[in-house]
Amino acid sequence: MGLSVCGLRWSVAAPQQAPPPAQAPKEVEPQPVESVPVPAKFSAQTTEVNVPVTVTDDKGKFISNLTKEDFRILDEGRPQLIRYFNHSMQQPMVVGFLVDLSNSAKTFWPTYQSAIQDLIWTLLPGDQKFSGYLISYREDAVLEVDTTTDGDKLAQRVGKLKPGGGAALYDAIYLACTRRIVVKGEPLDPRRIIIVIGDGHNDSGSHNMGQVLELAKREMVSIYGMSTISYGTDNENQDTLERITLETGGKVEYPLGPHLYKDISGFISKPMDAGNYVYEAGTGGYAAEVSRAIIDAVANIQGNIETQYILRYVPDIDPGASDKVFRKIKVEVPSLQSVKIYARDGYYPNPVSGPPPPPPAQ
């Protein structure tokens, strides 16, 4: 289909749509945005590459005054012509909130519960340009609230969630990419965001990291994370969150990292064997410091998403290279030194044959 923004026109490689189900989905409500209640499939050929980019300095401060001429995109090492550039703070988006309800989330659950609600209200202010959905995951991934512009509906549902059980993180990402209402114009306008609030652990479900990373990249999803792991707790899954976010152009916030526990009155800096080796909290300024750190993490995620530059290009590739299954890209700002650039690491130029395979029978 054709899409026009700022006088430019291009062809959009939208996901193929399956026929609507015979039975209407649960909790159908009037949608302020035009939407199609069918699952998305990652089977469209890429004719234009969409690259959301966040740039920070070496201290993590967002750099928000760059122009199109400041950027360079390399596709398999070959410089590309940037055909579209946008840095508006009000760019439409669809945000998926993926909430870890495994046992590891219990320690600070009430605080995270409030933070998730704040993040929802911030990113879904009631404007038709901003939509979101809520997925929880324990042993299974559950679509708690389907795509809507009503942030209150998501926040109210979060208030009723309780941790306990396993962690099917990969199934939650799969569900976000394949089994929700799709807003017209995705994945370019609006763009797609996923925020994982969890520790990155996956011990349940039927999918693996490789499968969901490929699916997320084909669906042009940028994934962010807010780690729920506490300092003093062994987190063997940190690399999981780091990989799925960095490869899709996002990043992870660690509000309860070691920086939190410096010079805090009422904090006992001794590991306590309570089964999970978390550090024991005392009284005084500790509770306030935890709340402040999580609020800062929410603000940082919001800033990363809202300060993104959107770059698009039609690949100019070397002859004979068009049959590559996955093409690596690199975004640079040649005029600036010591900057950190967050952008997806590549894309799949060709369609897959057919829809994604169904989960194996249990």
N, C-alpha and C positions, 0 to 999 in steps of 0.2 A: 504494500500500500504506500501511498505518498504521504509525506509529512512536511509541513512548512513552518519554519521558525525564523524570525528576523529576516525574511525575504529569501532565505536559502531553502532549497528543496532537495530531498534525498529519498532513497528507498530504504525502508525499514525492514529488517529481518525479524519479524515478530514470530513468537512461538506458534506452531500449528495448534489448532483448537480441535478438541474431540467433541463429538455430538453431546448435547446436554443430557444429563441423566434423566431417566424416566420419572424419578421422584424428586421433588424440589428439595434443596439442601435445608438443613435445620436452621432455625432462627433467621429466616429471610426477612430483611427489612428494607425500606426504601433507601436507595443509595443516592446521595447527592452527586456522586460522580458517575459517569457512564461506565458500566462494567459488564463483563461477560462471565456468567457463573459456570465456567468450565475449567478443567485442569489445564495447566500449561504443559507443553512438551518441548524438549530441547532438540528440535529437528529442523531448524531453519538455517539457511546458508547466510553467512555474514558478508554483506556487501559494504557495510560501513562499520568501523570499529569505534565504539564509545568508550572513552577513558576518563572517568572521574579522578581528579588528582588533588591531594592535600599537600601543602608545602609548609614546613616549619623551620625555624632556625635551630641552632644547636642547643638551645634552652627549652625547646618545645613551644615557642611562641609562634602563632600562625602568621604566615606572610600572605597578606591579602591585597597587595597592590601590583601584582604582576599582570602583564598583557600577553596576548597571543605570541608576540614576537620574542618573549622571554623563554618560551618553551621549545624543546626539540624532542620529537618522538622517533625512535629507531625501531623498525620492524625487521627482526632478524638482522640487525646491524645496519639496515638501509634507512636513511632519513626520509621522513614522510611529510607531505604537505598537509598542514592542519586546516581543514575546511570549515570548522565550526568551533567557536569559542564562546563560553558563557561563564560569568562569575556572579550572577545574581544571587542574593541571599535568600530569595524566595522561589527557588527552583522546585517544581513538583517532585514528590517522591512517594513511594510505598515502603513502609517500614514494618518489618517483621520482628516482633519481640519474642525471643525464644528463651523460656525461663526454666532453668534447672531446678527440679523439685526432688532431687536425690537427697539422701541422708546428709551429704556434705554441706547442704545449704542451710541446715538447721541452726547453726551457731548464731548467725546474725540475721536470721530470716526477717524479723519485723523491720529492721533497718533497711534491708534490701527491698523489701516489699514497698516501703514508702518511696525509695529511690526509683524503682521501676515505674510507679505511678507518676512521679514527677517527670520522668523522662517521657512517658506517654503524653502527658498534658503539654509538655514543651514542644514535642515534635508533631503532635496532632492538635493544633490550636483551634480546630473547628472550620478551617478554610478547606474548600473543596479540592484544592491542589494537593492536600496532604492526607494520605490514607494509611491505615495500618491494620495489622492482625496479630493475634496472640496465640502462641503455641507453647504448651507446657510439655515437659518430658520427664518421666520416671523410667519404668520398664518399657513403656510405650510412649510414643509421641501423640499428643492430642491437640487438634485444632480447637482451642477454647472459644475464640471469636474470629469469624471470617472477616475478610477485608471490608473496612468501613472508614468513614471520616469521623465517626463518633468516638473520640478518645475516652469519654466517660464510660462507655460500655466496656472498653478494655480495662480501664483502671478499676472499675467495680469488680470485674472478674478476678483481677489480680488480688484484690482484697480477700477473696474467698479461697485462694490456693494455699495448700499446706505441703511442706516437704515430707518425703518419706519414700524410700524405694531405690530402684536402680537408676541408670542414666543412659537413655537412648539418644544421645546427641546427634549422631549421624542420621538417624531416622527423622529427627526433628528438622534438620536442614533439608532432607529429601522431601518431607511433607511441605515445607515452605516453598519449594521450587515446583511442586507438581500438583498440589491438591487444595488450591484456594481460589477464590474469585480473583480474576485478572482485570485490572483497570485498563481501559482503552489507552493505547499509546505506549504501554510498557514494552521494552525496558528503557527506552530513550527518554520519553517525556510522559509520565514520570519515570525517574530512575529507581532502581531497586536497592534497598538497604536491608540487611539483617543485623540485629544486635543480639548476641548471645550473652545472657547473664548466668554464669555458671563457672565451674572450675575446669572444663574441658574434658572431663572424664566420660568415657563411653564403655559400658559393660553390658549393654542390652541392644536389642534391635537386629535388623537384618542387612544393614548396609555398612560399608567401610569408608575410611577417609578418602581413598582414591576415587571411589564412585561419586561421593557427594562434592568433592572438590571439582571434578570435571563438570558435574551438573551445574554447580554454582557459576563456574566460568562460562559455560555455554549460555546460561540464563542472564549473564551480565549482572551478577549480584555482588555488591560490596559488603563484606562481613566485618563487623566490629565486635569486640568482646569487653565485658566488665567481669573480671575474675572475682569469684567469691571466696578464693582461697585465703586463709589467714597466715600471717607470718608465724613460723614455728610449726606449721603443718607441712608435711612432706607432700609436694605436688609433682608427681611423676607425669602429669598430663599437661604441664605448662607448654611444652613444645606443640601439642595439638592445637591449642588456641592460637599460638603464635603463627603456626603455619597456615591455618585456614583464613586468618585475617590478613596476614602480609601478602599472601599470594593472590588475594582478591582485592587488594587495595585499601584494607582497613588496618586497625591496630587494636591492641588490648590495653585496657586500663587496669592497674593493680592498686585499688584504694587501700587494701589492708596489708601492703608490703612492709618491709623492714623500716622504711622511713617514718612510719606511723608511730613507732614505739620509742622515739627519742624524746627524753625530757618530759615525760607525761606523768603527772602526779597521780598516785594511786594505781600504777601499773606494776604488777609483779613480773619481773623479767626472768622468770624461771619456768622451764617447761614442766607442765603438770601432766602426769600419766592418767588421762581420763578416757583412754581408748583411742583418741585421735591425736594426742600430743599437741593440742593447741595451747598457746600461752594463756595463763590465767589472768583475767582482768580484775583489777581492784576497783576502787572508787575514784572520786576526784575528776580530773579532766579527761579520763580515758574515753568515756561514753561520748562526750562532746567531740573528741578528736576523731572517733570512728565516724560519727555523723558528718563531720566536716569533710573528711577524706572521701566519703562516698558521694557527697554533694559535688565535690570537685571533679570526681570521675564522671558524673553525669554531665557536668558542664563541658568537660573535655571531649566527650563523645559528641555532644551537641555541636561544639565548635568544629570538630573534624568534619562532620557531615555538612554543616551550613556554610563553611568556608571553602568548599570544594570548587575547583575549576573543572569545567566540563569541556573536554577536547574530543573532536571527532575527525577521522580521516578515512579516505578510501584507500586501501592498501595498494601501494606501488611496489611490486615485488619482482625479484629476479626471475627471468624465464626458467622454467623447469622446477621452480620452488613451490608452485601452487599446490602440490600434492602433499605438503607437510600436514600431518594430523593436528599438531599444535604449534602455533607461531609465537615466539617470544617477542615481547616488546619492552622497551626501556624508555622512561621519561626523564629528561634532563632539563636543568635550568643553567645553561653554560655560564651566564654572567654572575652567578652567585656561588660562593664557596661555603662549605660547612652547613649545607641545608639538608634536611631530611625530606624525601619525597615518597609519598604513599600513593601507589597506583597499581592496578592489576598487572601481573607479570606476563600476560599473554592472552591468546584467544584461540578458539577452534574455528577455522575458516569454512569448514565443510559440514554438511548435516550428517547426523548419524542415521543409520537405516532403521526407521521405525521408532516407536515410543520407547521410553525407558522400561526396562524389564520390571515386571511386578515383583514384590517381595516374595521370597520362597515361602512355601507353606509351613506353618508352625507345627 
